[in-house]
Amino acid sequence: MAGGEVQDWFKALPIFTRYWFALTVGFTLLGRFGLLSPHWLIINWLYFVQKFQIWRAVTCVFYFPLSPQTGFKFLINLYFLYSYSLRLETGLFDGRPADYFFMLILHWLMVTVIALFMGIPYIMVPLVMSILYVWCQCNKDTIVNFWFGSQFKAMYLPWVLFGFGLVISGGGVEELIGILVGHMYFFMAFKYPQDFGGPSLVTTPAILYQWFPNRRGGVSGYGQAPASSAPRPGDGGGAGGGGGGQGFRLWGGAGRRLND
């Protein structure tokens, strides 16, 4: 019964969230138990550029080094991957898989280039943080819950996570890269057209619409970010709440908007 429920839950996930989640779990466990050498899964300048081992740009997305010190960080980011990718794919990009896929491609390219120059061997954390940032900017007035009952607007969540990583683990660089990449995308796709009256600087290639056609009458293009729209059914704003599906609650509490 439990196995069937998990299988049904997994099949119900939208395509890109489903495969991103599954491949991250798969490659991480394969590396953890030595079935694949982590050496072949990470990315660096020598092997990727000079030796042209181009697969590393893909495997570094899905692999995360597990250890007693990093296990909690992996689970946190895996949950954020599931929750915020699901919210975007079933919310802002509902019925427009090609546009969501192109967003992921742009984020992946930008994070990979930065990682190569900064010597970061795997990019799960900044990539997840970048899509979390986009959701938070599109739902900036949603109230999210964090540890110890603290509440604040979603627009501050990426910075809270950055500060949390800086203080607790002495890191924060990967989170900051994700914020930078997410902000660059949000500015090009939404901020520049809305606030400066210019055209959208992000245009999904036509071939992606052929591979992943719009569904349920979805309109191609990025349109307006739903910064002030009401939450979609199942799209709770809590930092630990599931979006569009039944996920476990890390910090508990459903999101709400001010003055509701």
C-alpha positions as CSV (number, residue, x, y, z in Angstrom):
1,M,0.0,0.0,0.0
2,A,2.7,2.4,1.0
3,G,4.7,1.6,-2.1
4,G,1.7,2.2,-4.3
5,E,1.1,5.6,-2.6
6,V,4.7,6.7,-3.2
7,Q,4.5,5.6,-6.8
8,D,1.2,7.5,-7.3
9,W,2.7,10.6,-5.7
10,F,5.8,10.4,-7.9
11,K,3.8,10.0,-11.1
12,A,1.6,12.9,-10.2
13,L,4.6,15.3,-10.1
14,P,5.0,17.5,-13.2
15,I,7.6,16.3,-15.6
16,F,10.6,18.5,-14.8
17,T,10.2,18.6,-11.0
18,R,9.8,14.8,-11.1
19,Y,13.0,14.1,-13.1
20,W,15.0,16.7,-11.3
21,F,14.0,15.3,-8.0
22,A,14.6,11.7,-9.0
23,L,17.9,12.2,-10.7
24,T,19.2,14.2,-7.7
25,V,18.3,11.4,-5.3
26,G,19.7,8.8,-7.7
27,F,23.0,10.3,-8.5
28,T,23.6,11.3,-4.9
29,L,23.0,7.8,-3.6
30,L,25.0,6.2,-6.3
31,G,27.9,8.4,-5.4
32,R,27.4,7.9,-1.7
33,F,27.6,4.1,-1.9
34,G,30.4,4.1,-4.4
35,L,28.5,2.7,-7.4
36,L,29.6,5.8,-9.3
37,S,32.8,7.6,-8.5
38,P,32.1,11.2,-7.3
39,H,35.3,12.2,-9.2
40,W,33.4,11.7,-12.4
41,L,30.3,13.6,-11.3
42,I,31.7,16.9,-10.3
43,I,32.7,19.8,-12.5
44,N,36.0,21.8,-12.7
45,W,37.8,23.8,-15.3
46,L,40.5,21.2,-16.1
47,Y,38.3,18.3,-16.9
48,F,35.4,20.2,-18.4
49,V,37.2,22.8,-20.5
50,Q,40.6,21.3,-21.2
51,K,39.7,17.7,-21.4
52,F,36.2,18.3,-22.8
53,Q,34.4,16.0,-20.4
54,I,31.1,17.8,-21.1
55,W,28.9,15.4,-19.2
56,R,30.1,16.9,-15.9
57,A,28.0,20.0,-16.6
58,V,24.9,17.7,-16.2
59,T,26.0,15.4,-13.4
60,C,27.1,18.2,-11.2
61,V,23.5,19.4,-11.1
62,F,22.3,16.1,-9.7
63,Y,25.1,15.0,-7.4
64,F,25.6,16.2,-3.9
65,P,28.3,14.7,-1.6
66,L,26.6,13.0,1.3
67,S,28.3,12.8,4.7
68,P,27.3,13.1,8.4
69,Q,28.1,16.8,8.1
70,T,26.3,17.5,4.8
71,G,23.3,15.2,5.1
72,F,21.0,17.8,6.7
73,K,21.9,20.4,4.1
74,F,21.1,17.9,1.3
75,L,17.7,17.1,2.8
76,I,16.9,20.8,3.2
77,N,17.8,21.6,-0.4
78,L,16.1,18.5,-1.7
79,Y,12.9,19.6,0.0
80,F,13.3,23.1,-1.4
81,L,13.8,21.6,-4.9
82,Y,10.6,19.6,-4.6
83,S,8.6,22.4,-3.0
84,Y,9.5,25.4,-5.1
85,S,10.1,23.7,-8.4
86,L,6.6,22.2,-8.0
87,R,5.1,25.6,-7.1
88,L,6.6,27.3,-10.2
89,E,5.8,24.4,-12.6
90,T,2.2,24.2,-11.4
91,G,1.7,27.9,-10.7
92,L,3.4,30.6,-12.8
93,F,4.3,28.1,-15.5
94,D,1.1,26.0,-15.4
95,G,0.4,24.6,-18.8
96,R,3.6,26.0,-20.2
97,P,6.3,23.4,-19.8
98,A,8.5,24.8,-22.5
99,D,8.8,28.1,-20.8
100,Y,9.6,26.5,-17.4
101,F,12.2,24.2,-19.1
102,F,13.9,27.2,-20.7
103,M,14.0,29.0,-17.4
104,L,15.8,25.9,-15.9
105,I,18.2,25.9,-18.8
106,L,19.1,29.6,-18.4
107,H,19.6,29.1,-14.6
108,W,21.7,26.0,-15.2
109,L,23.9,27.8,-17.8
110,M,24.5,30.8,-15.6
111,V,25.2,28.8,-12.4
112,T,27.6,26.5,-14.3
113,V,29.6,29.3,-15.7
114,I,30.0,30.9,-12.3
115,A,30.8,27.5,-10.7
116,L,33.6,27.0,-13.3
117,F,35.2,30.3,-12.5
118,M,34.8,30.0,-8.8
119,G,35.9,26.4,-8.5
120,I,32.6,25.1,-7.2
121,P,32.4,21.3,-8.0
122,Y,28.6,20.7,-7.7
123,I,25.7,23.1,-8.2
124,M,22.6,21.7,-6.5
125,V,22.4,24.4,-3.8
126,P,22.8,27.5,-6.1
127,L,20.4,26.1,-8.7
128,V,17.8,25.3,-6.1
129,M,18.2,28.7,-4.5
130,S,17.8,30.4,-7.9
131,I,14.3,28.9,-8.5
132,L,13.3,29.5,-4.9
133,Y,14.3,33.2,-5.4
134,V,12.1,33.5,-8.5
135,W,9.1,32.0,-6.7
136,C,9.7,34.4,-3.7
137,Q,9.8,37.4,-6.0
138,C,6.6,36.3,-7.8
139,N,4.9,35.9,-4.5
140,K,6.8,38.5,-2.5
141,D,3.9,39.5,-0.2
142,T,3.1,35.9,0.9
143,I,3.9,35.3,4.5
144,V,6.2,32.4,5.1
145,N,7.0,30.6,8.4
146,F,10.6,29.9,9.5
147,W,12.1,28.3,12.6
148,F,11.0,29.3,16.1
149,G,7.7,30.6,14.8
150,S,9.2,33.6,12.9
151,Q,7.2,35.0,10.0
152,F,8.1,37.3,7.2
153,K,7.3,38.1,3.6
154,A,8.5,35.6,1.0
155,M,10.7,38.2,-0.6
156,Y,13.0,38.0,2.4
157,L,13.3,34.2,2.5
158,P,16.3,33.8,0.2
159,W,18.2,36.3,2.3
160,V,17.2,34.5,5.5
161,L,18.5,31.3,4.0
162,F,21.7,33.1,3.0
163,G,22.2,34.4,6.5
164,F,21.4,31.0,8.0
165,G,24.0,29.3,5.8
166,L,26.6,32.0,6.7
167,V,26.1,31.7,10.4
168,I,25.5,28.0,10.9
169,S,27.8,26.4,8.3
170,G,30.2,29.3,7.6
171,G,29.1,29.2,4.0
172,G,26.6,31.3,2.2
173,V,28.5,31.6,-1.1
174,E,26.4,29.0,-2.9
175,E,23.2,30.7,-1.7
176,L,24.4,34.1,-2.8
177,I,25.1,32.7,-6.3
178,G,21.6,31.3,-6.5
179,I,20.2,34.7,-5.4
180,L,22.2,36.5,-8.1
181,V,21.2,34.1,-10.9
182,G,17.5,34.1,-9.8
183,H,17.6,37.9,-9.7
184,M,19.1,38.2,-13.2
185,Y,16.4,35.9,-14.6
186,F,13.6,37.7,-12.8
187,F,14.9,41.1,-14.0
188,M,15.1,40.0,-17.6
189,A,11.8,38.1,-17.7
190,F,9.6,40.4,-15.6
191,K,11.2,43.4,-14.0
192,Y,12.6,45.1,-17.1
193,P,9.3,44.7,-19.2
194,Q,7.1,45.8,-16.3
195,D,9.1,48.6,-14.7
196,F,11.1,50.0,-17.6
197,G,8.6,49.3,-20.4
198,G,11.0,47.3,-22.5
199,P,10.5,43.9,-24.2
200,S,11.1,40.7,-22.3
201,L,14.7,39.7,-22.5
202,V,13.8,36.1,-22.3
203,T,12.3,34.3,-25.3
204,T,11.7,30.6,-25.3
205,P,13.0,28.9,-28.5
206,A,10.2,27.7,-30.8
207,I,11.7,24.2,-30.9
208,L,11.0,23.8,-27.2
209,Y,7.3,24.4,-27.9
210,Q,7.4,21.6,-30.4
211,W,8.9,19.2,-27.8
212,F,6.8,20.4,-24.9
213,P,3.6,22.0,-26.3
214,N,1.4,24.2,-24.1
215,R,-1.4,22.5,-22.3
216,R,-5.0,23.6,-21.4
217,G,-4.8,26.7,-23.5
218,G,-1.6,28.0,-22.0
219,V,-0.2,31.1,-23.6
220,S,3.4,31.1,-24.6
221,G,5.7,33.7,-23.2
222,Y,6.2,35.0,-19.6
223,G,3.5,37.6,-19.2
224,Q,3.2,39.2,-15.7
225,A,4.6,37.8,-12.6
226,P,1.7,37.1,-10.2
227,A,3.3,39.2,-7.4
228,S,-0.1,40.1,-5.9
229,S,-2.3,37.3,-7.0
230,A,-4.0,35.1,-4.5
231,P,-2.3,31.8,-3.7
232,R,-3.3,28.9,-5.9
233,P,-5.0,25.9,-4.4
234,G,-2.4,23.7,-2.7
235,D,0.3,26.5,-3.2
236,G,0.8,27.3,0.5
237,G,3.3,30.0,1.2
238,G,5.0,28.4,4.2
239,A,8.7,27.8,3.8
240,G,8.1,24.2,4.7
241,G,4.7,23.7,3.2
242,G,4.0,21.6,0.1
243,G,3.1,23.3,-3.1
244,G,0.6,21.7,-5.4
245,G,1.0,18.3,-3.7
246,Q,1.3,16.6,-0.4
247,G,4.8,17.2,0.9
248,F,6.1,16.9,4.5
249,R,6.2,20.2,6.5
250,L,9.7,21.1,7.5
251,W,8.8,24.1,9.6
252,G,5.0,23.9,9.6
253,G,2.4,26.5,9.1
254,A,0.6,27.5,5.9
255,G,1.4,30.8,4.2
256,R,-1.0,33.7,4.2
257,R,-1.0,37.3,2.9
258,L,-1.0,40.5,4.9
259,N,-4.4,41.9,5.8
260,D,-6.1,38.5,5.1
